[in-house]
Amino acid sequence: MSKAMKFTAFFIEQYSGVKQMSGKDVYNLFKKTGALTYVYECADALHTLGLPYLIEDVDAYMKQK
């Protein structure tokens, strides 16, 4: 499994805990809004951010879609 894929799975798990959603629901939301691709493709940069800022960033990305 690639580092980007591991990071994406980790972030889905973290996001689901913060937002009190199931991992499946988060995955489907991310896929529908394009956030899944965003997190995967930008994993190298995103993994350097703290979790609160990362969640805020992904939420902002999804609102634009």
C-alpha positions as CSV (number, residue, x, y, z in Angstrom):
1,M,0.0,0.0,0.0
2,S,1.4,3.4,-1.0
3,K,2.1,6.2,1.5
4,A,-0.7,8.3,-0.1
5,M,-3.2,5.5,0.2
6,K,-2.2,4.9,3.9
7,F,-2.6,8.6,4.6
8,T,-6.0,8.7,2.9
9,A,-7.3,5.8,4.9
10,F,-5.9,7.3,8.1
11,F,-7.5,10.7,7.3
12,I,-10.9,9.1,6.6
13,E,-10.7,7.3,9.9
14,Q,-9.8,10.6,11.7
15,Y,-12.4,12.6,9.9
16,S,-15.1,10.1,10.7
17,G,-14.3,10.3,14.4
18,V,-14.4,14.1,14.5
19,K,-17.6,14.4,12.5
20,Q,-19.2,11.4,14.1
21,M,-19.8,9.6,10.8
22,S,-19.1,6.1,9.7
23,G,-16.0,5.5,7.6
24,K,-18.2,4.3,4.8
25,D,-20.2,7.6,4.8
26,V,-17.1,9.7,4.9
27,Y,-15.6,7.7,2.0
28,N,-18.8,8.2,0.0
29,L,-18.9,11.9,0.8
30,F,-15.2,12.3,-0.2
31,K,-15.8,10.4,-3.4
32,K,-18.9,12.4,-4.3
33,T,-17.2,15.7,-3.8
34,G,-13.8,14.9,-5.2
35,A,-12.1,15.2,-1.8
36,L,-11.0,11.6,-2.0
37,T,-8.8,12.4,-5.0
38,Y,-7.7,15.7,-3.4
39,V,-6.5,14.0,-0.2
40,Y,-4.8,11.2,-2.1
41,E,-3.1,13.3,-4.7
42,C,-2.0,16.0,-2.1
43,A,-1.1,13.5,0.6
44,D,2.6,14.6,0.7
45,A,1.7,18.1,1.5
46,L,-1.4,17.5,3.6
47,H,0.3,15.1,6.0
48,T,2.4,17.9,7.3
49,L,-0.7,19.8,8.6
50,G,-2.3,19.4,12.0
51,L,-5.6,17.5,12.1
52,P,-7.8,20.5,12.9
53,Y,-6.4,22.5,9.9
54,L,-6.5,19.5,7.6
55,I,-10.2,18.9,8.4
56,E,-10.9,22.6,7.9
57,D,-9.0,22.5,4.6
58,V,-10.9,19.5,3.3
59,D,-14.3,20.9,4.5
60,A,-13.5,24.1,2.5
61,Y,-12.6,22.1,-0.5
62,M,-15.9,20.2,-0.4
63,K,-17.9,23.4,0.0
64,Q,-16.4,24.6,-3.3
65,K,-17.7,21.5,-5.1
